[in-house]
Amino acid sequence: MEYTSKIESDILVLALSGNLIGEEIGASLLEEVSNALLKGVKLCAIDISNVKYINSSGIGVLITMLTKFRNQDGEICIVNPSEHVKKLLIITKLNAIFNIENKMADAMSKLKS
């Protein structure tokens, strides 16, 4: 798993690719989130269009990220999940907890509103 990170319009934009299965990348992602929050960034868009598989550890990372942002009155939006990941979010009922958008532009405007 790999990811890129940037802050754009006061929104942390993460682009993930590969398999989100927790491992060492989970700690790195959470550190990225903590650093953004320390800088006053309270919104996050996570592009998971290139994530093919998520296991329970990966779901745990997403939930931890969401919790960190919401504890600071922030929010997360998941962008463009694959069909497989979409089904997983529905089965686990996480689609009711996370904001999910098909396009980054839609996610950015939703987070800013």
C-alpha positions, 0 to 999 in steps of 0.5 A: 500500500502506498499513499500521497498526502497534501493540504489543499484549501485547508483540507488534508487530501490523501490518495491511497493505492493498493490494499488497505490492510492496516500493517505499517501504513496504518500508523503512518496514515494516523501520524499524517492525520495527527500532523494535519490536526496540529496544523489546524486542518480539520477536514480530510478527503480520502481518495480510495479509487485505487484501493482494491481490498480493505480488511478489518485492520484497514477499516479500523484505520479509517474509523480511527481517522474519522474519530480523530477528525470528529473529536476536533469538530472535523470531518472526513469524506471518502472519495470514489470507492471501487465497487468491492469497497463500496459493497464492504462499506454497505455490508458493515454499515459504514456507509451511514457513518462516512461521507462518500462522494464519487468525485474529489470536487464533490468531496471538497465542496461537501467538506467546505459547506 
